[in-house]
Amino acid sequence: MLDLRILLGLVAVVGFAVAANVMLKLGAGATQAERIIFGLLGWQTACGLALFGCGGMIYAVLLRWVPLNVAQAITAAQFIGVVLSASLVLSEPISPVRWVGIGCIAAGILVVGLTAQN
């Protein structure tokens, strides 16, 4: 079983990735006038990139204590988080087939997390 600090770190990595993806999507719709950074990036895109960077730094530190195969499997929760966030924030629909996929991902994460060896 994973140490609580490591688990919280992995949750933070997933949270940063989900927030980053939503911000990038919001930034993709920025008008030319809103692209204030070199005329290319809006503030949402810049925030999304910064969030990815923060999550990446935490992930790099966590890899000192967590096997890569375990860390990668658990951070796959970002796929679930992005789908749910896209539905809540961007009103993107979730089809029944996608719900099945979300369940499969969640089951896989649970199996890997519960069988992790430190």
GROMACS elastic network, one bead per residue, 0.5 to 0.9 nm:
[ bonds ]
;  ai    aj funct       b0    kb
    1   113     6  0.70749   500
    1   114     6  0.59971   500
    1   115     6  0.70101   500
    1   116     6  0.58714   500
    1   117     6  0.67898   500
    1   118     6  0.74756   500
    2     5     6  0.83375   500
    2     6     6  0.64908   500
    2     7     6  0.61917   500
    2    66     6  0.84089   500
    2   113     6  0.74818   500
    2   114     6  0.82228   500
    2   116     6  0.70602   500
    2   117     6  0.80616   500
    2   118     6  0.73360   500
    3     6     6  0.53106   500
    3     7     6  0.62230   500
    3     8     6  0.86951   500
    4     8     6  0.60713   500
    4     9     6  0.84929   500
    5     8     6  0.51086   500
    5     9     6  0.61189   500
    5    10     6  0.86534   500
    6    10     6  0.61992   500
    6    11     6  0.85899   500
    6    62     6  0.67044   500
    6    65     6  0.79245   500
    6    66     6  0.77792   500
    7    10     6  0.50898   500
    7    11     6  0.61923   500
    7    12     6  0.86104   500
    8    12     6  0.61618   500
    8    13     6  0.86692   500
    9    13     6  0.62647   500
    9    14     6  0.87063   500
    9    58     6  0.68555   500
    9    59     6  0.76308   500
    9    62     6  0.70509   500
   10    14     6  0.62728   500
   10    15     6  0.85411   500
   10    58     6  0.81335   500
   10    59     6  0.71843   500
   10    62     6  0.76413   500
   10    71     6  0.73220   500
   10    74     6  0.72468   500
   10    75     6  0.65170   500
   11    14     6  0.51044   500
   11    15     6  0.60759   500
   11    16     6  0.86215   500
   11    74     6  0.85836   500
   11    75     6  0.76604   500
   11    77     6  0.86542   500
   12    16     6  0.60746   500
   12    17     6  0.85245   500
   12    55     6  0.70814   500
   12    58     6  0.79118   500
   12    59     6  0.89455   500
   13    16     6  0.52166   500
   13    17     6  0.62248   500
   13    18     6  0.86764   500
   13    52     6  0.86334   500
   13    54     6  0.80599   500
   13    56     6  0.71923   500
   13    57     6  0.87967   500
   13    58     6  0.65090   500
   13    59     6  0.62702   500
   13    75     6  0.71378   500
   13    78     6  0.85605   500
   14    17     6  0.51006   500
   14    18     6  0.61416   500
   14    19     6  0.85856   500
   14    55     6  0.75431   500
   14    74     6  0.86003   500
   14    75     6  0.56747   500
   14    76     6  0.78982   500
   14    77     6  0.65735   500
   14    78     6  0.50740   500
   14    79     6  0.88891   500
   14    81     6  0.77381   500
   15    18     6  0.51842   500
   15    19     6  0.61148   500
   15    20     6  0.83950   500
   15    55     6  0.80523   500
   15    78     6  0.73261   500
   15    81     6  0.78212   500
   16    19     6  0.51910   500
   16    20     6  0.58987   500
   16    21     6  0.85659   500
   16    48     6  0.87364   500
   16    51     6  0.54752   500
   16    52     6  0.62959   500
   16    53     6  0.87230   500
   16    54     6  0.71224   500
   16    55     6  0.52823   500
   16    56     6  0.87452   500
   16    78     6  0.89463   500
   17    20     6  0.50049   500
   17    21     6  0.61584   500
   17    22     6  0.87000   500
   17    48     6  0.85085   500
   17    51     6  0.69143   500
   17    52     6  0.58030   500
   17    55     6  0.65056   500
   17    56     6  0.87335   500
   17    78     6  0.64377   500
   17    81     6  0.87387   500
   17    82     6  0.82341   500
   18    21     6  0.52551   500
   18    22     6  0.63856   500
   18    23     6  0.86918   500
   18    52     6  0.89962   500
   18    78     6  0.58212   500
   18    79     6  0.80030   500
   18    80     6  0.89216   500
   18    81     6  0.58603   500
   18    82     6  0.51853   500
   18    83     6  0.89442   500
   18    85     6  0.74060   500
   19    22     6  0.52170   500
   19    23     6  0.61493   500
   19    24     6  0.86201   500
   19    48     6  0.70527   500
   19    51     6  0.71235   500
   19    52     6  0.85522   500
   19    81     6  0.89355   500
   19    82     6  0.80564   500
   19    85     6  0.83077   500
   20    23     6  0.51093   500
   20    24     6  0.61167   500
   20    25     6  0.86336   500
   20    44     6  0.89013   500
   20    45     6  0.83251   500
   20    47     6  0.71275   500
   20    49     6  0.65415   500
   20    50     6  0.77454   500
   20    51     6  0.52337   500
   20    52     6  0.57616   500
   21    24     6  0.51100   500
   21    25     6  0.62498   500
   21    26     6  0.86584   500
   21    48     6  0.64598   500
   21    49     6  0.88111   500
   21    51     6  0.89072   500
   21    52     6  0.83770   500
   21    82     6  0.70060   500
   22    25     6  0.51369   500
   22    26     6  0.62167   500
   22    27     6  0.85362   500
   22    44     6  0.88506   500
   22    48     6  0.75047   500
   22    82     6  0.73481   500
   22    85     6  0.72662   500
   22    86     6  0.68976   500
   22    89     6  0.79774   500
   22    90     6  0.82732   500
   23    26     6  0.50153   500
   23    27     6  0.59735   500
   23    28     6  0.85101   500
   23    43     6  0.88774   500
   23    44     6  0.51255   500
   23    45     6  0.59659   500
   23    46     6  0.83902   500
   23    47     6  0.66555   500
   23    49     6  0.84929   500
   23    51     6  0.88888   500
   24    28     6  0.60654   500
   24    29     6  0.89918   500
   24    44     6  0.62775   500
   24    46     6  0.80287   500
   24    47     6  0.79186   500
   24    48     6  0.52109   500
   24    49     6  0.75639   500
   25    28     6  0.50725   500
   25    29     6  0.71022   500
   25    44     6  0.83134   500
   25    45     6  0.78107   500
   25    48     6  0.87510   500
   25    90     6  0.88810   500
   26    29     6  0.57473   500
   26    30     6  0.72692   500
   26    44     6  0.62791   500
   26    45     6  0.74282   500
   26    90     6  0.85049   500
   27    30     6  0.52240   500
   27    31     6  0.89295   500
   27    35     6  0.86787   500
   27    41     6  0.74544   500
   27    42     6  0.58195   500
   27    43     6  0.70714   500
   27    46     6  0.81569   500
   27    47     6  0.89450   500
   27    48     6  0.82328   500
   28    31     6  0.86516   500
   28    41     6  0.86077   500
   28    42     6  0.82416   500
   28    44     6  0.83582   500
   28    45     6  0.71794   500
   30    33     6  0.79147   500
   30    34     6  0.56897   500
   30    35     6  0.64902   500
   30    41     6  0.80786   500
   30    42     6  0.61462   500
   30    43     6  0.88472   500
   30    44     6  0.83284   500
   30    45     6  0.87978   500
   31    34     6  0.51626   500
   31    35     6  0.65328   500
   31    42     6  0.82192   500
   32    35     6  0.52727   500
   32    36     6  0.82363   500
   32    39     6  0.69551   500
   32    40     6  0.77858   500
   32    41     6  0.88560   500
   32    42     6  0.85439   500
   33    36     6  0.70471   500
   33    39     6  0.79206   500
   33    42     6  0.87429   500
   34    37     6  0.88250   500
   34    39     6  0.82061   500
   34    41     6  0.78814   500
   34    42     6  0.54690   500
   34    43     6  0.77854   500
   35    38     6  0.73991   500
   35    40     6  0.53043   500
   35    43     6  0.72997   500
   35    45     6  0.89875   500
   36    39     6  0.53712   500
   36    40     6  0.70669   500
   36    41     6  0.61282   500
   36    42     6  0.55351   500
   36    43     6  0.71996   500
   37    40     6  0.58757   500
   37    41     6  0.50261   500
   37    42     6  0.64113   500
   37    43     6  0.77619   500
   37    46     6  0.81300   500
   38    41     6  0.68463   500
   39    42     6  0.80697   500
   41    44     6  0.79219   500
   41    45     6  0.58398   500
   41    46     6  0.64210   500
   42    45     6  0.54079   500
   42    46     6  0.63868   500
   42    47     6  0.87287   500
   43    46     6  0.50204   500
   43    47     6  0.60724   500
   43    48     6  0.85200   500
   44    47     6  0.50632   500
   44    48     6  0.61048   500
   44    49     6  0.86854   500
   45    49     6  0.62447   500
   45    50     6  0.85862   500
   46    49     6  0.52197   500
   46    50     6  0.62065   500
   46    51     6  0.86306   500
   47    50     6  0.50029   500
   47    51     6  0.60586   500
   47    52     6  0.86054   500
   48    51     6  0.50953   500
   48    52     6  0.62838   500
   48    53     6  0.86698   500
   49    52     6  0.51183   500
   49    53     6  0.62969   500
   49    54     6  0.88050   500
   50    54     6  0.62674   500
   50    55     6  0.86668   500
   51    54     6  0.50715   500
   51    55     6  0.61712   500
   51    56     6  0.84380   500
   52    55     6  0.51725   500
   52    56     6  0.60069   500
   52    57     6  0.86691   500
   53    57     6  0.62518   500
   53    58     6  0.87770   500
   54    57     6  0.52409   500
   54    58     6  0.64448   500
   54    59     6  0.86418   500
   55    58     6  0.52166   500
   55    59     6  0.60788   500
   55    60     6  0.86020   500
   56    60     6  0.60804   500
   56    61     6  0.86905   500
   57    60     6  0.51254   500
   57    61     6  0.64323   500
   57    62     6  0.87240   500
   58    61     6  0.52280   500
   58    62     6  0.62118   500
   58    63     6  0.87681   500
   59    62     6  0.50099   500
   59    63     6  0.62454   500
   59    71     6  0.82671   500
   60    63     6  0.53316   500
   60    64     6  0.73600   500
   61    64     6  0.57304   500
   61    65     6  0.79901   500
   62    65     6  0.56962   500
   62    66     6  0.60956   500
   62    71     6  0.80800   500
   63    67     6  0.65165   500
   63    68     6  0.64670   500
   63    71     6  0.72823   500
   64    67     6  0.80297   500
   65   118     6  0.79712   500
   66    69     6  0.83679   500
   66    70     6  0.66850   500
   66    71     6  0.61010   500
   66   118     6  0.71758   500
   67    70     6  0.54180   500
   67    71     6  0.62447   500
   67    72     6  0.85926   500
   67   116     6  0.86097   500
   67   117     6  0.84885   500
   67   118     6  0.77793   500
   68    71     6  0.50766   500
   68    72     6  0.58732   500
   68    73     6  0.83440   500
   69    72     6  0.53328   500
   69    73     6  0.61164   500
   69    74     6  0.86854   500
   69   112     6  0.87448   500
   70    73     6  0.51696   500
   70    74     6  0.61800   500
   70    75     6  0.85593   500
   70   109     6  0.88950   500
   70   112     6  0.65015   500
   70   113     6  0.68436   500
   70   116     6  0.64866   500
   70   117     6  0.87420   500
   71    74     6  0.52999   500
   71    75     6  0.60876   500
   71    76     6  0.86440   500
   71   113     6  0.88384   500
   72    75     6  0.51891   500
   72    76     6  0.63387   500
   73    76     6  0.52501   500
   73    77     6  0.78535   500
   73   108     6  0.78129   500
   73   109     6  0.58994   500
   73   112     6  0.67105   500
   73   113     6  0.78655   500
   74    77     6  0.59852   500
   74    78     6  0.86128   500
   74   108     6  0.87500   500
   74   109     6  0.54013   500
   74   110     6  0.80506   500
   74   112     6  0.73873   500
   74   113     6  0.66150   500
   75    78     6  0.58801   500
   75    79     6  0.83918   500
   75   109     6  0.83493   500
   76    79     6  0.57558   500
   76    80     6  0.76369   500
   76   105     6  0.75427   500
   76   106     6  0.86894   500
   76   109     6  0.72004   500
   77    80     6  0.52268   500
   77    81     6  0.62558   500
   77    82     6  0.86441   500
   77   105     6  0.73815   500
   77   106     6  0.70779   500
   77   109     6  0.71629   500
   78    82     6  0.58754   500
   78    83     6  0.84782   500
   79    82     6  0.52569   500
   79    83     6  0.63489   500
   79    84     6  0.87101   500
   79   102     6  0.80920   500
   79   105     6  0.81773   500
   80    83     6  0.53203   500
   80    84     6  0.62285   500
   80    85     6  0.85142   500
   80   101     6  0.89803   500
   80   102     6  0.59101   500
   80   103     6  0.88673   500
   80   105     6  0.74838   500
   80   106     6  0.77377   500
   81    84     6  0.51815   500
   81    85     6  0.58768   500
   81    86     6  0.83284   500
   82    85     6  0.50501   500
   82    86     6  0.58448   500
   82    87     6  0.84312   500
   83    86     6  0.51652   500
   83    87     6  0.62778   500
   83    88     6  0.87665   500
   83    92     6  0.82265   500
   83    93     6  0.88894   500
   83    94     6  0.74992   500
   83    98     6  0.88103   500
   83   102     6  0.85277   500
   84    87     6  0.51148   500
   84    88     6  0.62255   500
   84    89     6  0.85104   500
   84    92     6  0.88135   500
   84    94     6  0.80457   500
   85    89     6  0.56259   500
   85    90     6  0.74196   500
   85    91     6  0.87460   500
   85    92     6  0.87973   500
   86    89     6  0.53916   500
   86    91     6  0.63673   500
   86    92     6  0.55528   500
   86    93     6  0.81920   500
   87    90     6  0.56444   500
   87    93     6  0.57551   500
   87    94     6  0.68050   500
   88    91     6  0.56260   500
   88    92     6  0.75211   500
   89    92     6  0.80618   500
   94    97     6  0.81397   500
   94    98     6  0.60377   500
   94    99     6  0.68692   500
   95    98     6  0.51853   500
   95    99     6  0.64994   500
   95   100     6  0.89288   500
   96    99     6  0.50327   500
   96   100     6  0.65128   500
   96   101     6  0.88267   500
   97   100     6  0.50998   500
   97   101     6  0.64338   500
   97   102     6  0.87413   500
   98   102     6  0.60850   500
   98   103     6  0.85228   500
   99   103     6  0.61840   500
   99   104     6  0.86529   500
  100   103     6  0.50692   500
  100   104     6  0.63066   500
  100   105     6  0.87554   500
  101   104     6  0.50334   500
  101   105     6  0.62299   500
  101   106     6  0.85631   500
  102   105     6  0.51485   500
  102   106     6  0.61204   500
  102   107     6  0.85735   500
  103   106     6  0.50584   500
  103   107     6  0.60843   500
  103   108     6  0.85918   500
  104   107     6  0.50889   500
  104   108     6  0.61853   500
  104   109     6  0.86423   500
  105   108     6  0.51224   500
  105   109     6  0.62007   500
  105   110     6  0.85912   500
  106   109     6  0.51425   500
  106   110     6  0.61372   500
  106   111     6  0.86736   500
  107   110     6  0.50695   500
  107   111     6  0.62003   500
  107   112     6  0.86824   500
  108   111     6  0.51671   500
  108   112     6  0.62063   500
  108   113     6  0.84352   500
  109   112     6  0.52474   500
  109   113     6  0.58912   500
  109   114     6  0.84240   500
  110   113     6  0.50933   500
  110   114     6  0.59468   500
  110   115     6  0.84523   500
  111   114     6  0.53428   500
  111   115     6  0.61597   500
  111   116     6  0.85553   500
  112   115     6  0.53008   500
  112   116     6  0.59959   500
  113   116     6  0.53239   500
  114   117     6  0.87984   500
